[in-house]
Amino acid sequence: MNMQVTPPQGVQPPPPPKTLEDMQLPLTMMRDILLKTIFRKSLSLASELARAICLPVAVTQELIDAARVERLLEATGTLNANNNGTEMGYQLTDQGKARALDALAQSEYYGAMPVPLDVYREQVKRQSIRNISITRDQLTTAMGHLILPPDLLGNLGPAVSSGRSILMYGPPGNGKSSISNGIRDAMGDKIYVPRALEYSGQVITVYDPIVHSAAEEEVDDPNSLRRRRTFDARYVKCERPTVITGGELSLNMLDLVYNPTARTYQAPLQLKSTGGIFIVDDLGRQAEPPQSLVNRWIVPLEESKDILALQSGEKFEVPFDTLVIFSTNFHPNEIFDQAALRRIFYKIKIDGPSQQNFLKIFALVARKKGMPLDEPTLVHLLKNKYPGIDNIYANYQPVFLIDQMISICEFEGTPYQMSPELIDRAWANMFVKDEAIVR
């Protein structure tokens, strides 16, 4: 009996805090972030402050009241608020300004309140990459622009659904990067990424517009000071993140980045990719040996946790909930020992296409780019060109050859066309002859 996997019904969002106690942050830290935000952004209304520090108005008002008790804030009277009638205004007292400056000297961080690391762990469980069940149809749709061997999806599907590490290997130019991106597209749902985390009084910024997709903004209720939020605004609702690294990847990129000026930390790449995919492309081209890179991942891959260190040397655990995809043009036995290979759960070879699939790809690309097919030209390509490279086909070649012919046609001012002569000119740019250069 065929069983259908039910697609995920959506990730459970982090609930908004209702009181200061729900925040699980030190009151002094929250107070200082409030004061620094008022000082840096010149805000005075509770509703403005709530937006800036990403808390409900009721919780923000609690924090304002606590600061007033300490005589760090004072009321300035009622002020006009956008669409909300009037609100009480607040400003820093002299004592509050002094405290804000002192707090800024300790850390420049202001704005969104951070999420305690222990609270974030619970959200990671709710939106774990391992909760995803991807069906063959979902994967086929996401890979629809690729022509793949029929058994490849059967191997990829269980690997992706497991949320475990994958090694894709094979000759260059056959779509390993495109397949990795297709895997990302197949996931489809959204998760919640914290703007910043708190651990041991330190702030670690996580949300990165370069890595994470555009945020979904929550709309305030114009008829009430209470903000109707469906989730904790300290998080940003995003597509599952994808971090792609290549030859530039080094071991220090997997450590916390400390900003000595702001006195805050930035999350490393693998923490930013939590709940998503971390693609290590062109493995073997990095300055670090592949064995060293995989050794760095052993604990995270096996135990679903990573270990980071503060400037003080204090080490702490963070969740490691990432589908790691290694992609290499080398044979795995050339770059790893057997112990390292055991840590990578799935090894999938991505070969070049057969001649039949090559022709399918060629026809698909030609149609997409408006290039008419010409049978004598294809015969010339298959009979006179490919035997010279032992009939080794690659997925990138149709795009390369057709783009070259299009460029020639556009330069010559002729309609798009293919011919044996144009194929020869395109082929000459795809490969460089092994010949001596006279100096």
HELIX and SHEET records of a PDB file:
HELIX    1   1 LEU A   20  MET A   23  1                                   4    
HELIX    2   2 LEU A   27  LYS A   41  1                                  15    
HELIX    3   3 ALA A   46  ILE A   53  1                                   8    
HELIX    4   4 VAL A   57  VAL A   69  1                                  13    
HELIX    5   5 ASP A   94  GLN A  106  1                                  13    
HELIX    6   6 LEU A  117  ARG A  126  1                                  10    
HELIX    7   7 ILE A  129  ASN A  131  5                                   3    
HELIX    8   8 ARG A  136  ALA A  142  1                                   7    
HELIX    9   9 PRO A  150  SER A  162  1                                  13    
HELIX   10  10 LYS A  176  MET A  187  1                                  12    
HELIX   11  11 LEU A  251  LEU A  254  5                                   4    
HELIX   12  12 LEU A  269  LYS A  272  1                                   4    
HELIX   13  13 PRO A  290  GLU A  303  1                                  14    
HELIX   14  14 PRO A  332  ILE A  335  1                                   4    
HELIX   15  15 GLN A  338  ARG A  343  1                                   6    
HELIX   16  16 GLN A  355  LYS A  369  1                                  15    
HELIX   17  17 GLU A  375  HIS A  380  1                                   6    
HELIX   18  18 LEU A  381  LYS A  385  3                                   5    
HELIX   19  19 TYR A  386  ILE A  389  5                                   4    
HELIX   20  20 TYR A  396  GLU A  412  1                                  17    
HELIX   21  21 PRO A  420  MET A  430  1                                  11    
SHEET    1   A 2 LEU A  73  ASN A  80  0                                        
SHEET    2   A 2 THR A  86  LEU A  92 -1                                        
SHEET    1   B 5 VAL A 115  PRO A 116  0                                        
SHEET    2   B 5 ALA A 196  TYR A 199  1                                        
SHEET    3   B 5 GLN A 202  THR A 205 -1                                        
SHEET    4   B 5 THR A 264  GLN A 266  1                                        
SHEET    5   B 5 VAL A 257  ASN A 259 -1                                        
SHEET    1   C 5 THR A 242  THR A 245  0                                        
SHEET    2   C 5 ILE A 277  VAL A 280  1                                        
SHEET    3   C 5 LEU A 323  THR A 328  1                                        
SHEET    4   C 5 ILE A 166  TYR A 169  1                                        
SHEET    5   C 5 TYR A 346  LYS A 349  1                                        
SHEET    1   D 2 LYS A 190  PRO A 194  0                                        
SHEET    2   D 2 TYR A 235  GLU A 239 -1                                        
SHEET    1   E 2 LYS A 305  ALA A 309  0                                        
SHEET    2   E 2 LYS A 315  PRO A 319 -1                                        
END                                                                             
